[in-house]
């Protein structure tokens, strides 16, 4: 799909919106908040891979599970993984369950992280080696997304390919390690691995860490249902699947707005979609947005991160049209202009 040249109104609207919005308001609704506990690059790498890998399903369900694992790993997740073989206590992983994954899956992930730390000096050096090997494999002329796809496939393949014999003997065989560490070779968007890369490469800022020396222009957006819907609303894509091809197309559109850092819009757009401020249809509109303020319908009760959700506020007069009129992106949003009757 040819999206044409950059659209100045959209870029101006997005840039002004990012300046006015404090992303820390949405951190409680994002797993990266837990990664910000750490200061050591090795701990950030390990905690980040764990957090991104478990970031599927509802945030008020996976975030308590993630917080509990990090608490039991002690002050240094990297040290835990590095010395896992000699530890008597494996965090009670025998009883761990979160949706598709069991303790053996997490044990294999920790074991692979420990081997990456010992052999390569960290997950960052391992990924950069995978990237250089992809370049050396005759793909220098490949598009950015293709090069990154090959490097991610090699990275996740290396982690999945370790000798997990000690883990299997103690915890049994992994059940869904391929779900924790997917490969883009299957055609999927690999949202969680691209999310991990964004955390490690972009920044440093209030969200991302910027601890890997990699050009941010190479990144591909972490595509999920929220970002995909926002991309269609803003005219960045017409595709409706959550494939790697769709992720590349949206990234290409954003790269025309910011060639050096296309994924800098990702966090805000994704959380705008999550918040309910841009409702997917007339039945979803409940209130007008206010510069990405947290949505009380979606924000979990803080006690224990699992106490339920706030009740829905009354639907405002005008429904979806009222939400669109109050949206900070409406002047540059073709969908919003259509709904509100302005061209």
N, C-alpha and C positions, 0 to 999 in steps of 0.2 A: 504493500500500500504506500503510495507516494503522498506524504503529508505536506509537501511543498516547503517553502522557505519558512524561517522562524516567524512567529506571529508576535509582533511587538506588544499588542495589548495584553496577551496572555502572560508573556514574560514580565511585563511591568506589574501586572496584578499579582503574580506569584511572588515576585521579589518584594513588593511592598507588604504583602501578607506575611512573609517570613520575618521581615524586620519587626512587624507589629506584634507578632505572636511569640510567647515564651514557651518553648517546647517542654520545659520542665513541668508544666501543668499536666502533660499527658504521660510523664514517666511512670506514675503508679500503674498505668495500664499497659506497660511494656516490660518484657523480661530483661531488657538492658539495664533497668534500674538496679538489679541485683549484681550485675557485673561491675557497676560503679563502686562496689564495696572495695575493690582491689586497686593497688597502685603498681605492683610488679607486672611488667609485660608478660612474663610467663603465666602468672595467675590470671591475667585478663584474657589471654589466649585460651586457656583451658576452661575457665568459667564461661567465656563467651561461646565456645563450641558447645558446651553442655546446655547453656541457656537457649541458644538458637535451635539446637537439635530437638529439644523438648517443647518448643514453642508452636504447638499445634493444638487445636481445640480451643476451649474457652480459657481466657487468661486467669479467671478466678479459680480454675481447676489446676492448670499446669504450673502456675506461679507458686502456690504453696508446696507442691511436690519438688520443684526446683530449689526453693529456699531451704527446704528440709535437707536435701542432698548437700547443698553448699555448706550449711551449718555443720553437718556431720563430717565433712571433709577437712574441717579445721581452718586455721587462718590462711593456709596456702594450698589451694587445689592442685597446683603444679607439684608441690612436694608430695602430696598424697598419691598422685598418679605415678610419680617417679619412683616411689618406694613401695608401691602396691604389693609387689611380690613378697616382701618381707613382713607385711602387716598381718596381724592376727584378726583384726576387726575390719571387715569390708562393708561397713555402714549399714549392716542389716539388709544388704541388697537381696538376700534370699527371699524377702517378703515384699520387695518393691513391685508395684504395678501402676502403670499409667497407660490407660487405653491399650494401644497395640503392643506396648513395650513392657518387658519384664526386667528383673534385676540383672539377668545375664547379658541383656543388651547394653545396659549401662556399664556393667563390668568390662565388657569388650571395648566400649568407648574409652573408659578410663585407662585400660591396659594399652590401647593404641596411642593415647596421648602420652603415656609414660615412655613408650618406645620412641616416639617422635622427639621427646625431650632429650632422651639419652643419645639417640643416633644423630639427630639433625640439630640439636640445640634449641628446638622449639617448633611449634606449629607454623609460625611465620616462615622460617627458613625452609621447611618442608614444602609449603605452598609455592614459594618463589622458585625452588628447584623444579617443581612440577611445571611451572609456567615457562621456565627457560627450556626445559626438555620439550615442551609443546612447540615453542618457537623453533628449536633445532630440528624438529621432525618435518621440516619443509613446509611450515604453515605461516611463514613470515608475512605473506600477502593476504592471509585470511582476515575477515572482518574482526573487529574487537571482540564481539560477542562469541564468535567461533573460537578464538584463541582462549578466551576465558572459559568457555565450555569445556575445551579439551583439558585445560589445567585443573578445573574443578573435578572432572571425571578421574584424572590421575590422582588427585589429592584424596578424594573419598575412597578410591580403589586401594590406595596404599593403606589407609587406615583400616579398611575392612579386611585387608589381606594379611594381617598379622597372625602369628601362631597363638591362638587363644586357648591352647590346651589347659593351662592352669586355671583359667576362668571356667571352662567347660567342666573340669573335674570338680570344681567347687560349687558352681551355680547352675550347671547344666548348659545345654546348647542355647545360643541366642535365638530368640523368636522372630524379631523384626529389626535386625541391625541395619538392613537395607533401607528401612524406613527412617531410621535415625540419620543415616549417612547415604542419601540417595545419589544416583549418578545422572547427570544431565543427558547421558547417552540414550536414556529412555524417552527423551523428548519432553519431559516435564520441566516446569519452570525452576525447580529446585529453590523455592522461595527461602527456605531456612539457611541453606548454604550461602546464597547471595546476601542474605541478611547478615550472616557472620562476616562475610568479606566487607560489607559496608561498614560495620562496626570497627573492624581492624584497620581499614584503609583510610576512610574519610576522617576529617577532623585534624586535631582534637577540638571538640566543641562540647556542648551540654549533653549530646547524645553519643556521638561516635568518638573513637579513641585515637585513630591515626597513628598506630604504633608499627604498621608495616610500610615499608618503603616501596609502594606500588602506585602507579599513576591512577588517580581516581577516575579518569576518563575511560578506563578499561572496564569499569564496573557495570553490571547489569542490575536493573531494579529487582528487589525481592517481591515478586508478583504474587499477590493473594487476591481474594475476592473483593476486598475493599479497594485496593489500588486499581484493580482492573475496572471496577465500576466507575471510579473517579476518572480514570483515563478515557473511558468511553464518553462520560458526561462532558469532559473538556475537549473532546475531539482529537485525542492523541492516538486513538486506534478505533477500528470498527470490529476487531476480532473479539470473539466471545469466549474463547477457550483460555485455559491457564497453562499454556505451553511455553517452552523456551522461545519459540518463534514470536509469540505475543510479547513476552518480556523484552526481547530484543527490539521489537517494533516500538514499544512504549519508550524504551531507553533511547532509541534513535530520535524520537520526537522530542524528548527532553534534552537530548544532546544538542539539538538545534537551538534550544533556549540557553543552554550553558554547556559549551563544548568541553570545558575542562572538568566539570563536576556535575554530570547529569543527574546523579542519584541524590543530590542535596534536597530535592523536593520530595523525596519518597516518604520520609517519616511524617511530614505534615499532611500530605495527601492521604496516606493510609489512615492516619488517626482522624482526619476529617471525615473520612468514610465510616470509620468505626464509631465515631461519636454520635452518629445519627443526624448531624447537622445538615448533611446533604441526603435526604431520604431517597431510597430507591424507588418509591412510588407513592401515590396519594395515601395509601393506607399506612405508610411508614412515617409520615410527617406527624410529629408530636409537638414540636416547638421550633421557634426560629433560632438559628445559630448565633453565637456572639463570639466571633474571632477565635473559634476552636476551643471554647471553654469546655471542660469535661462534661459529658452528657450524664445527667443523674440516672438515666435509664440503664446505662451500660457500666457505670462505675461500681465495682464491687464494694460492699461494706468493708471497711478497713480491718475490723477485728478478725484476725486469722486468715484474711483473704479468701474466706469461703463462706461468709455469713449470709450470702444472698445478694440480691440487687434491689436498688431503690424502686419504688412504684413509678409507673408511667405518669408524667404530668398530663394535664388536659391538652387535647389537640387545640392549637391556636386557630383563630379565625383565618380562613383562607387556605389552610392545609399546606400542601407542597408549594403552591405558588407563594405563600407568605414566607416560607423558608427560603425560597429562591430570591425573593426581594431583599431579604436581610443578609444574603450570603456575600462575603467580601470579594468573591471571585465572579460574581454575576456579570459585571461589565465585560469580562473576557470569556464568559462561558456560553457557548451556543445553546446548550440545553436550557440553562437558566433564562436566557433571553427569549427562547421559544415559549417556555412555560408562563413567563410573565407577560408575554405579548409584545416584547420589545425586540427589534431587529438591529 
